Each structure stands twice: as structure tokens, then as C-alpha cells.
């Protein structure tokens, strides 16, 4: 009587050597192999020679596994993220259980202006020791953009305080003292402190739209400096008209493109002052020499 393979032996599916050890007929050996390999067979073909379609459960599992990657790709192709910007203008399908789910494209924290609340949420989303565990790439981009808005908001608040400091010392002599006072407090150069005072005054008195955009985090400090510098010779009304021509797209433009756009706006609003600005810039042109970190003179 031939010995039959024991189908309940837990070790036989892992060790196929028993097929050679146990005496069995060719039919018994073939049946045993069919039983072992049944679970590893490829999907059956339909009548047309194609594989059977995935079931609804299988499709749902695949979609869930690929959700984060799809969101990252879509977020990367929609532009800058933030309030009113293309990257945050659409809500993409898919759910995330990560601590940064609110920073996904189109989600609540992705369209929240800069401020203390956004800073607290971004800080919490980073996880323990800023490890960003479980955070998808799309959500990570949202966190980066959120901190960018928080940074701009903080700068706007700082400049508002500097503007108030300047208002309390309105006289020419007092203004010089204010620059010294600010430089000492910030451990900065007097020239840089004076530039901060000028920027704060420009935003406070001539560029209300730029000030609001910086406070929301829609534009950065550098872009605010570009607008303020190009409109420096305009009176408050002219400056407000010029900035209105570019603020709707300032967040999406590169600094160079923004500089060109605001220069065209100034030319349209006050062509005479635009020429005066170019002439003054030509007179102020200078050659500077400095030493790089590598100690190489330039």
C-alpha cells in the first residue's frame, strides 16, 4: 500500500524535498504539486485571451496604496501653493490619515493665510523630532509652503512694529536716532536698519495692498522689497495704482518677472517718474569689492 502525503503537515509546503523522499505514484505526485501551486497560479484568462479584470475590492486597495503618490504628482503640476494660488485651488480625491492631512492640496491648512495658528499646526504636523512620519510628499510640500506664509506674516508684523517706531520719531534727527536704535537692538548694520525703516514706512503709507499680501503670506519679503523699491518715487495714490496692476499674480511670478511687471506698471501710471528712477539708478551705479567666504576677492 502506497503512502499518501499528509496534506496537513505544516512543513511540507515549504520543503518540497519530501516529494522525492515519499514513495508515490506519478499521478499522486502530480496531484500534490497541483495542490501546492494552486495559490500561486496567475489570473485566469477570459474568452478573449485577456486577464480577468480586478474586483472592486482589489481596485480600492490599489487606489488607496497609490493615493499619496497621485496627490504628490498632481500637486507638483498645479503651481504655487497657498491662499488663492493654483496649487491650492483644487481639492483632489483621496484621504490621508497622516498628522499632516490638512496640508494636502486644497485642504483647510493649505489655503490658510500665514499666522500663529498656521505655525502651530505646521509645527505639530512635523511629528517627533521633525521626523514627518507618515507624511506624504504632497503634504510635505504643503507644510513647506505653510512655513513660507508664516515667515512672511512674521516679517509683516515686524515691519508694522518698526513703522510704529518710526512714527514716534518723525523728525529728521529722530529718524537717524531710530536707525541707530534699531541697529543696536538687532545687532545689525545701520544701513540695513535704515532699509528696514524705509520698507516699513513704504508699506505703511504707500502700499496697502503689498502690506496685506505680505501679512497673509501671499508674497515674500523679497517681493515686497521689489515692489517698494520700484515704486519709491511715486506718491501714495500712484503707488497704490501701480501695485494693484501686479498683486493678482505677484505670488506666482519669479522675482525677476515681478520686477519687470511692476516696472511696466510704473511706466503706465507715471512715465515721467519711471524715467527719473532709471536715471537715478544709472547715477547710483557703482562697483563693489568684497571677500567671499573662500577669502577670494571679488
Residue frames relative to the residue before (quaternion, step in Angstrom):
aa qw qx qy qz dx dy dz
X 1.0000 0.0000 0.0000 0.0000 0.00 0.00 0.00
X 0.3840 -0.7457 0.4960 0.2247 3.55 -0.72 1.03
X 0.4413 -0.6775 0.5223 0.2711 3.53 -1.15 0.66
X 0.2925 -0.7592 0.5601 0.1562 3.57 -0.91 0.96
X 0.5011 -0.6375 0.4748 0.3422 3.64 -0.99 0.69
X 0.4264 -0.7063 0.5114 0.2404 3.54 -0.97 0.87
X 0.3221 -0.7946 0.4770 0.1932 3.62 -0.36 1.13
X 0.6911 0.4822 -0.2963 0.4496 3.60 1.15 -0.38
X 0.4329 0.6913 -0.4769 0.3275 3.59 1.23 0.06
X 0.3705 -0.7753 0.4587 0.2264 3.64 -0.44 1.14
X 0.7008 0.4918 -0.2938 0.4252 3.58 1.11 -0.41
X 0.5733 0.6490 -0.3768 0.3288 3.58 1.13 -0.39
X 0.6344 0.5262 -0.3542 0.4419 3.61 1.04 -0.61
X 0.6808 0.4652 -0.2907 0.4853 3.56 1.17 -0.52
X 0.7705 0.2606 -0.1334 0.5662 3.60 1.05 -0.75
X 0.1684 -0.8338 0.5215 0.0662 3.59 -0.19 1.30
X 0.4244 0.7153 -0.4659 0.3019 3.58 1.24 0.05
X 0.5607 0.6203 -0.3991 0.3762 3.59 1.14 -0.47
X 0.5468 0.6196 -0.4065 0.3897 3.59 1.19 -0.44
X 0.7005 0.4399 -0.2586 0.4989 3.58 1.13 -0.67
X 0.6488 0.5318 -0.3228 0.4382 3.57 1.15 -0.59
X 0.7356 0.4193 -0.2442 0.4727 3.60 0.84 -0.96
X 0.3950 -0.7078 0.5270 0.2553 3.60 -0.84 0.91
X 0.2050 0.7615 -0.5921 0.1658 3.58 -0.75 1.03
X 0.5726 -0.5914 0.4388 0.3603 3.51 -1.21 0.40
X 0.6695 -0.4846 0.3656 0.4281 3.58 -1.28 0.25
X 0.6427 0.5257 -0.3293 0.4497 3.59 1.02 -0.77
X 0.6573 0.5082 -0.3089 0.4630 3.57 1.00 -0.84
X 0.6363 0.5267 -0.3284 0.4581 3.58 1.02 -0.82
X 0.6664 0.5049 -0.3034 0.4570 3.60 0.94 -0.90
X 0.6423 0.5193 -0.3206 0.4637 3.59 1.02 -0.80
X 0.6499 0.5172 -0.3195 0.4561 3.58 0.99 -0.81
X 0.6573 0.5008 -0.3089 0.4709 3.56 0.96 -0.83
X 0.6256 0.5329 -0.3399 0.4572 3.59 0.99 -0.75
X 0.6561 0.5185 -0.3133 0.4500 3.55 1.00 -0.86
X 0.6822 0.4993 -0.2917 0.4475 3.57 0.93 -0.91
X 0.7563 0.4146 -0.2093 0.4609 3.59 0.92 -0.90
X 0.4193 0.7452 -0.4571 0.2448 3.59 1.23 -0.19
X 0.7021 0.4787 -0.2789 0.4473 3.58 0.94 -0.89
X 0.6940 0.4789 -0.2716 0.4639 3.59 1.18 -0.45
X 0.4528 0.7029 -0.4566 0.3040 3.60 1.20 0.02
X 0.5262 -0.6287 0.4611 0.3395 3.62 -1.07 0.65
X 0.6644 -0.4866 0.3580 0.4401 3.61 -1.18 0.30
X 0.5217 -0.6479 0.4603 0.3101 3.52 -1.10 0.74
X 0.4329 -0.6805 0.5276 0.2665 3.56 -1.17 0.65
X 0.4166 -0.6846 0.5283 0.2802 3.55 -1.12 0.64
X 0.7686 -0.3820 0.2527 0.4467 3.57 -1.31 -0.10
X 0.6989 0.4611 -0.2627 0.4795 3.60 1.21 -0.48
X 0.5872 -0.6069 0.3623 0.3945 3.58 1.25 0.12
X 0.5785 0.5560 -0.3856 0.4555 3.61 1.24 0.25
X 0.5769 -0.5752 0.4459 0.3707 3.53 -1.25 0.41
X 0.5799 -0.5758 0.4419 0.3699 3.54 -1.15 0.58
X 0.5157 -0.6530 0.4471 0.3282 3.64 -0.94 0.76
X 0.5976 -0.5582 0.4306 0.3820 3.55 -1.25 0.49
X 0.4772 -0.6370 0.5162 0.3163 3.53 -1.18 0.55
X 0.6797 -0.4812 0.3508 0.4283 3.58 -1.27 0.25
X 0.6480 0.5178 -0.3217 0.4566 3.58 1.00 -0.79
X 0.6555 0.5063 -0.3142 0.4641 3.58 1.00 -0.83
X 0.6443 0.5153 -0.3196 0.4661 3.59 0.98 -0.78
X 0.6423 0.5224 -0.3222 0.4590 3.58 0.98 -0.82
X 0.6486 0.5161 -0.3141 0.4628 3.57 1.02 -0.80
X 0.6516 0.5051 -0.3100 0.4735 3.59 0.98 -0.84
X 0.6605 0.5152 -0.3099 0.4497 3.58 0.93 -0.91
X 0.6463 0.5192 -0.3200 0.4586 3.58 1.01 -0.81
X 0.6671 0.5101 -0.3032 0.4504 3.58 0.97 -0.87
X 0.7480 0.4032 -0.2113 0.4830 3.59 1.05 -0.76
X 0.4054 0.7609 -0.4537 0.2254 3.60 1.25 -0.14
X 0.6833 0.4941 -0.3055 0.4423 3.58 0.80 -0.97
X 0.6604 0.5042 -0.3199 0.4554 3.59 0.94 -0.84
X 0.6512 0.5113 -0.3197 0.4608 3.58 0.98 -0.80
X 0.6427 0.5168 -0.3248 0.4630 3.57 0.98 -0.80
X 0.6448 0.5286 -0.3264 0.4453 3.58 0.97 -0.83
X 0.6588 0.5030 -0.3103 0.4654 3.57 0.95 -0.89
X 0.6741 0.4915 -0.3012 0.4618 3.59 0.87 -0.90
X 0.6548 0.5158 -0.3180 0.4517 3.58 0.97 -0.83
X 0.6684 0.5210 -0.2995 0.4382 3.56 1.04 -0.79
X 0.7258 0.4338 -0.2450 0.4743 3.59 1.18 -0.43
X 0.6437 0.5541 -0.3219 0.4184 3.59 1.22 0.09
X 0.6381 -0.5660 0.3384 0.3975 3.62 1.16 0.14
X 0.7862 -0.3267 0.2378 0.4675 3.52 -1.33 -0.29
X 0.3515 -0.7346 0.5479 0.1913 3.54 -1.12 0.77
X 0.5127 0.6354 -0.4787 0.3230 3.58 -1.08 0.69
X 0.7465 -0.4038 0.2675 0.4562 3.59 -1.27 0.13
X 0.8575 0.1167 -0.0995 0.4911 3.56 -0.77 1.03
X 0.5935 0.5877 -0.3603 0.4154 3.59 1.24 0.05
X 0.6713 -0.5381 0.3213 0.3958 3.62 -1.12 0.59
X 0.6599 0.5448 -0.3201 0.4067 3.59 0.93 -0.82
X 0.7506 0.3344 -0.1966 0.5349 3.56 1.19 -0.46
X 0.4869 0.6974 -0.4155 0.3223 3.58 1.24 0.17
X 0.7531 0.3267 -0.1913 0.5380 3.60 1.20 -0.33
X 0.2832 -0.7209 0.6050 0.1844 3.53 -1.13 0.69
X 0.2304 -0.8006 0.5423 0.1092 3.57 -0.57 1.14
X 0.5442 -0.6170 0.4436 0.3556 3.61 -1.10 0.57
X 0.5649 0.5857 -0.4476 0.3708 3.53 -1.21 0.46
X 0.1993 -0.7693 0.5982 0.1032 3.53 -1.10 0.72
X 0.1407 -0.7794 0.6066 0.0685 3.53 -1.16 0.63
X 0.2654 -0.7681 0.5653 0.1418 3.53 -1.02 0.83
X 0.4270 0.7149 -0.4631 0.3037 3.58 1.24 0.20
X 0.6172 -0.5579 0.3930 0.3917 3.61 -1.20 0.35
X 0.7031 0.4267 -0.2609 0.5054 3.60 1.27 -0.22
X 0.2390 0.8145 -0.5049 0.1569 3.60 1.19 0.41
X 0.6546 0.5440 -0.3122 0.4221 3.59 1.04 -0.75
X 0.6589 0.4994 -0.3073 0.4712 3.59 1.27 -0.25
X 0.4212 0.7011 -0.4737 0.3265 3.61 1.22 0.15
X 0.7028 -0.4709 0.3127 0.4320 3.61 -1.21 0.37
X 0.8492 0.1452 -0.1341 0.4896 3.54 -0.81 1.05
X 0.5298 0.6385 -0.4132 0.3754 3.59 1.24 -0.08
X 0.7618 -0.4406 0.2339 0.4133 3.55 -1.30 0.38
X 0.7362 0.4177 -0.2421 0.4742 3.60 0.82 -0.96
X 0.5910 0.5724 -0.3626 0.4377 3.58 1.25 -0.31
X 0.7467 0.3299 -0.1984 0.5424 3.59 1.21 -0.39
X 0.4733 0.6672 -0.4400 0.3704 3.59 1.24 0.34
X 0.4615 -0.6816 0.4850 0.2954 3.63 -0.82 0.93
X 0.6465 -0.5273 0.3827 0.3969 3.55 -1.25 0.39
X 0.3033 0.7395 -0.5598 0.2187 3.55 -1.09 0.69
X 0.7241 -0.4330 0.3041 0.4425 3.56 -1.31 0.06
X 0.6392 0.5401 -0.3339 0.4339 3.60 1.01 -0.76
X 0.6579 0.4940 -0.3047 0.4799 3.55 0.99 -0.84
X 0.6241 0.5389 -0.3389 0.4532 3.59 1.03 -0.74
X 0.6586 0.5046 -0.3127 0.4625 3.59 0.94 -0.84
X 0.6613 0.5043 -0.3066 0.4629 3.59 0.98 -0.85
X 0.6611 0.5010 -0.3086 0.4654 3.60 0.95 -0.85
X 0.6386 0.5243 -0.3239 0.4609 3.56 1.04 -0.75
X 0.6693 0.4917 -0.2997 0.4695 3.58 0.97 -0.84
X 0.6497 0.5490 -0.3188 0.4182 3.61 1.03 -0.74
X 0.5904 0.6016 -0.3736 0.3872 3.59 1.16 -0.46
X 0.4033 -0.7385 0.4623 0.2799 3.59 1.18 -0.40
X 0.7498 -0.3742 0.2863 0.4646 3.53 -1.32 -0.19
X 0.8560 -0.0156 -0.0319 0.5158 3.55 -0.91 1.03
X 0.5734 -0.6215 0.3670 0.3877 3.58 1.07 0.80
X 0.2906 0.7934 -0.4886 0.2174 3.56 0.96 0.84
X 0.2381 -0.8090 0.5007 0.1950 3.59 1.27 -0.42
X 0.1585 0.8151 -0.5381 0.1447 3.58 0.99 0.83
X 0.8391 0.1833 -0.1563 0.4878 3.55 -0.90 0.98
X 0.5417 0.6223 -0.3977 0.4015 3.60 1.27 0.01
X 0.3723 -0.7349 0.5227 0.2195 3.58 -0.79 1.00
X 0.6659 -0.5039 0.3622 0.4142 3.56 -1.27 0.26
X 0.6354 0.5286 -0.3301 0.4558 3.58 1.01 -0.79
X 0.6679 0.4826 -0.2961 0.4829 3.58 0.99 -0.81
X 0.6218 0.5415 -0.3416 0.4511 3.58 1.07 -0.71
X 0.6165 0.5190 -0.3366 0.4872 3.60 1.06 -0.73
X 0.6402 0.5289 -0.3206 0.4557 3.57 1.00 -0.80
X 0.6415 0.5125 -0.3243 0.4697 3.59 1.03 -0.74
X 0.6273 0.5322 -0.3355 0.4590 3.59 0.98 -0.84
X 0.6821 0.4793 -0.2861 0.4724 3.58 0.89 -0.94
X 0.6146 0.5493 -0.3451 0.4489 3.57 1.08 -0.68
X 0.6658 0.4826 -0.3046 0.4806 3.58 0.92 -0.85
X 0.5954 0.5556 -0.3590 0.4559 3.58 1.12 -0.63
X 0.6712 0.4781 -0.2954 0.4834 3.59 1.00 -0.80
X 0.6234 0.5308 -0.3339 0.4671 3.56 1.06 -0.75
X 0.6352 0.5335 -0.3197 0.4579 3.57 1.01 -0.87
X 0.6680 0.4884 -0.3016 0.4737 3.60 0.90 -0.90
X 0.6316 0.5320 -0.3297 0.4575 3.59 1.00 -0.80
X 0.6517 0.5129 -0.3136 0.4624 3.57 0.96 -0.86
X 0.6336 0.5228 -0.3267 0.4675 3.58 1.01 -0.79
X 0.6449 0.5251 -0.3188 0.4546 3.59 0.96 -0.87
X 0.6566 0.4974 -0.3078 0.4761 3.58 0.98 -0.82
X 0.6309 0.5264 -0.3229 0.4696 3.58 1.02 -0.80
X 0.6834 0.4778 -0.2899 0.4697 3.59 0.90 -0.90
X 0.6018 0.5486 -0.3636 0.4525 3.62 1.09 -0.60
X 0.6570 0.4919 -0.3071 0.4818 3.58 1.02 -0.78
X 0.6341 0.5187 -0.3243 0.4729 3.58 1.05 -0.76
X 0.6305 0.5280 -0.3342 0.4604 3.60 1.01 -0.78
X 0.6472 0.5040 -0.3180 0.4754 3.58 0.99 -0.78
X 0.6176 0.5332 -0.3414 0.4667 3.59 1.05 -0.72
X 0.6579 0.5036 -0.3055 0.4693 3.56 1.03 -0.80
X 0.6374 0.5309 -0.3327 0.4485 3.60 1.01 -0.73
X 0.6689 0.4969 -0.3017 0.4634 3.59 1.08 -0.62
X 0.7434 0.2535 -0.1843 0.5909 3.56 1.30 -0.15
X 0.0156 0.8840 -0.4669 0.0141 3.58 0.64 1.11
X 0.6069 0.5909 -0.3642 0.3872 3.61 1.07 -0.55
X 0.6514 -0.5330 0.3638 0.3991 3.60 -1.17 0.52
X 0.6829 0.4692 -0.3012 0.4720 3.57 0.88 -0.90
X 0.6425 0.5160 -0.3207 0.4669 3.57 1.02 -0.79
X 0.6237 0.5531 -0.3418 0.4339 3.57 1.02 -0.78
X 0.6410 0.5076 -0.3278 0.4733 3.57 1.02 -0.77
X 0.6390 0.5142 -0.3218 0.4730 3.55 1.04 -0.77
X 0.6265 0.5477 -0.3368 0.4405 3.59 1.01 -0.78
X 0.6369 0.5164 -0.3278 0.4693 3.58 0.99 -0.80
X 0.6506 0.5003 -0.3152 0.4765 3.59 0.97 -0.82
X 0.6464 0.5323 -0.3106 0.4499 3.55 0.98 -0.92
X 0.6756 0.4917 -0.2859 0.4691 3.56 0.96 -0.91
X 0.6394 0.5261 -0.3240 0.4576 3.58 0.99 -0.83
X 0.6584 0.5039 -0.3078 0.4668 3.57 0.98 -0.84
X 0.6751 0.5074 -0.3006 0.4432 3.58 0.93 -0.90
X 0.7546 0.3739 -0.1964 0.5021 3.58 1.02 -0.80
X 0.3550 -0.7323 0.4962 0.3025 3.59 1.29 -0.08
X 0.4600 0.6642 -0.4322 0.4005 3.53 0.98 0.98
X 0.6239 -0.5255 0.4055 0.4124 3.55 -1.28 0.12
X 0.5892 -0.5759 0.4222 0.3780 3.56 -1.18 0.49
X 0.6211 0.5534 -0.3443 0.4352 3.57 1.04 -0.71
X 0.6683 0.4825 -0.3003 0.4800 3.56 0.96 -0.85
X 0.6300 0.5260 -0.3338 0.4637 3.57 1.01 -0.76
X 0.6452 0.5148 -0.3204 0.4647 3.58 1.00 -0.77
X 0.6347 0.5239 -0.3258 0.4653 3.58 1.07 -0.76
X 0.6267 0.5263 -0.3313 0.4695 3.58 1.07 -0.71
X 0.6406 0.5182 -0.3181 0.4690 3.58 1.01 -0.79
X 0.6560 0.5075 -0.3109 0.4642 3.59 0.95 -0.85
X 0.6657 0.4947 -0.3065 0.4671 3.59 0.92 -0.88
X 0.6473 0.5190 -0.3200 0.4573 3.57 0.94 -0.87
X 0.6670 0.4962 -0.3017 0.4667 3.59 0.96 -0.85
X 0.6385 0.5305 -0.3295 0.4497 3.60 0.99 -0.81
X 0.6779 0.4790 -0.2954 0.4731 3.58 0.88 -0.91
X 0.6949 0.4973 -0.2778 0.4389 3.56 0.99 -0.81
X 0.8072 0.3146 -0.1389 0.4797 3.60 0.99 -0.77
X 0.8197 0.2778 -0.1208 0.4862 3.61 1.05 -0.64
X 0.7953 0.2833 -0.1145 0.5236 3.59 1.09 -0.62
X 0.0506 -0.8453 0.5315 0.0217 3.62 0.47 1.11
X 0.6458 0.5290 -0.3257 0.4438 3.59 1.03 -0.73
X 0.6542 0.5039 -0.3040 0.4750 3.55 0.99 -0.85
X 0.6226 0.5388 -0.3280 0.4631 3.56 1.04 -0.79
X 0.6745 0.4881 -0.2942 0.4693 3.60 0.90 -0.91
X 0.6531 0.5145 -0.3160 0.4570 3.60 0.98 -0.83
X 0.6427 0.5012 -0.3173 0.4849 3.59 1.05 -0.73
X 0.6479 0.5258 -0.3190 0.4495 3.59 0.96 -0.81
X 0.6842 0.4596 -0.2764 0.4942 3.60 1.05 -0.73
X 0.4670 -0.6717 0.4513 0.3565 3.57 1.19 -0.45
X 0.3915 0.7328 -0.4760 0.2884 3.58 1.24 0.26
X 0.7745 0.1324 -0.0915 0.6117 3.57 1.09 -0.69
X 0.4956 -0.6562 0.4871 0.2941 3.55 -1.25 0.44
X 0.6812 -0.4589 0.3648 0.4385 3.54 -1.31 0.14
X 0.6344 0.5427 -0.3430 0.4306 3.60 0.94 -0.83
X 0.6721 0.4798 -0.3024 0.4761 3.58 0.94 -0.81
X 0.6095 0.5312 -0.3498 0.4732 3.59 1.09 -0.65
X 0.6376 0.5219 -0.3206 0.4671 3.59 1.04 -0.78
X 0.6232 0.5377 -0.3415 0.4538 3.59 1.02 -0.76
X 0.6800 0.4835 -0.2942 0.4661 3.59 0.83 -0.97
X 0.6645 0.5042 -0.3055 0.4593 3.57 0.93 -0.89
X 0.6778 0.5084 -0.3041 0.4355 3.59 0.93 -0.84
X 0.6938 0.4774 -0.2840 0.4584 3.57 0.91 -0.91
X 0.7343 0.3934 -0.2262 0.5049 3.61 1.11 -0.63
X 0.3022 0.8171 -0.4640 0.1605 3.59 1.27 0.16
X 0.7303 0.4378 -0.2467 0.4627 3.62 0.98 -0.77
X 0.5691 0.6128 -0.3842 0.3912 3.61 1.23 -0.13
X 0.4684 -0.6306 0.5203 0.3351 3.54 -1.18 0.51
X 0.7356 -0.4493 0.2533 0.4392 3.63 -1.19 0.33
X 0.6699 0.4938 -0.3168 0.4550 3.60 0.89 -0.85
X 0.6651 0.4989 -0.3026 0.4660 3.59 0.91 -0.90
X 0.6552 0.5188 -0.3123 0.4517 3.56 0.97 -0.88
X 0.6506 0.5133 -0.3166 0.4615 3.58 0.99 -0.82
X 0.6483 0.5051 -0.3203 0.4712 3.60 1.01 -0.75
X 0.6619 0.5120 -0.3076 0.4530 3.59 0.94 -0.87
X 0.6834 0.4802 -0.3103 0.4540 3.60 0.83 -0.88
X 0.6092 0.5707 -0.3531 0.4224 3.58 1.07 -0.67
X 0.6302 0.5559 -0.3299 0.4302 3.58 1.16 -0.53
X 0.7822 0.3288 -0.1712 0.5008 3.63 1.15 -0.40
X 0.5528 0.6656 -0.3964 0.3071 3.60 1.10 -0.50
X 0.6032 0.5812 -0.3699 0.4019 3.59 1.08 -0.54
X 0.7860 0.2393 -0.1388 0.5529 3.60 1.20 -0.40
X 0.3686 0.7664 -0.4682 0.2398 3.60 1.26 0.04
X 0.6482 0.5358 -0.3312 0.4279 3.60 0.97 -0.77
X 0.7108 0.4586 -0.2610 0.4651 3.60 1.05 -0.70
X 0.6278 0.5599 -0.3357 0.4238 3.58 1.20 -0.47
X 0.4742 -0.6089 0.5403 0.3354 3.54 -1.21 0.49
X 0.6737 -0.4912 0.3363 0.4380 3.63 -1.14 0.35
X 0.6602 0.5076 -0.3205 0.4514 3.61 0.93 -0.82
X 0.6660 0.4907 -0.2994 0.4755 3.56 0.97 -0.85
X 0.6353 0.5200 -0.3310 0.4652 3.58 1.04 -0.73
X 0.6313 0.5331 -0.3366 0.4517 3.58 0.98 -0.81
X 0.6649 0.4933 -0.3004 0.4736 3.58 0.96 -0.85
X 0.6635 0.5172 -0.3071 0.4450 3.58 0.99 -0.86
X 0.6942 0.4494 -0.2932 0.4798 3.61 0.86 -0.85
X 0.5941 0.5477 -0.3681 0.4600 3.62 1.14 -0.54
X 0.6473 0.4977 -0.3201 0.4806 3.60 0.99 -0.76
X 0.6370 0.5301 -0.3258 0.4551 3.57 1.03 -0.80
X 0.6485 0.5048 -0.3150 0.4748 3.59 0.99 -0.81
X 0.6292 0.5301 -0.3324 0.4611 3.58 1.01 -0.76
X 0.6656 0.4917 -0.3049 0.4715 3.59 1.01 -0.74
X 0.7102 0.4629 -0.2610 0.4618 3.59 0.96 -0.87
X 0.8087 -0.0231 0.0714 0.5835 3.58 0.85 -0.95
X 0.1653 -0.8395 0.5087 0.0958 3.63 0.31 1.19
X 0.6330 0.5404 -0.3406 0.4372 3.59 1.01 -0.75
X 0.6878 0.4638 -0.2797 0.4833 3.59 0.92 -0.86
X 0.5910 0.5574 -0.3712 0.4497 3.58 1.13 -0.54
X 0.6552 0.4855 -0.3114 0.4878 3.60 0.99 -0.82
X 0.6299 0.5341 -0.3350 0.4535 3.59 0.99 -0.77
X 0.6389 0.5252 -0.3244 0.4591 3.55 1.00 -0.79
X 0.6582 0.5006 -0.3170 0.4645 3.60 0.92 -0.85
X 0.6526 0.5081 -0.3177 0.4638 3.59 0.97 -0.81
X 0.6567 0.4989 -0.3144 0.4701 3.56 0.95 -0.82
X 0.6379 0.5243 -0.3298 0.4576 3.59 1.00 -0.78
X 0.6366 0.5244 -0.3286 0.4603 3.57 1.06 -0.75
X 0.6577 0.5017 -0.3109 0.4681 3.60 1.03 -0.75
X 0.7036 0.4653 -0.2662 0.4664 3.57 1.09 -0.73
X 0.4232 0.7092 -0.4742 0.3051 3.58 1.25 -0.06
X 0.0537 0.8038 -0.5860 0.0875 3.55 -0.92 0.91
X 0.3758 -0.6834 0.5731 0.2516 3.52 -1.32 0.31
X 0.1284 -0.7997 0.5842 0.0521 3.56 -0.81 1.00
X 0.1756 -0.7527 0.6262 0.1030 3.53 -1.21 0.62
X 0.1165 0.7878 -0.5963 0.1012 3.54 -0.83 0.98
X 0.4378 -0.6716 0.5372 0.2620 3.52 -1.34 0.25
X 0.3792 -0.7204 0.5404 0.2125 3.54 -0.85 1.04
X 0.6947 -0.4482 0.3463 0.4433 3.56 -1.31 0.11
X 0.6538 0.5068 -0.3135 0.4663 3.56 1.19 -0.53
X 0.4782 -0.6899 0.4043 0.3631 3.57 1.40 0.04
X 0.4801 0.6518 -0.4499 0.3773 3.59 1.21 0.39
X 0.3939 -0.7245 0.5015 0.2615 3.64 -0.59 1.03
X 0.1223 -0.7785 0.6116 0.0711 3.58 -1.07 0.74
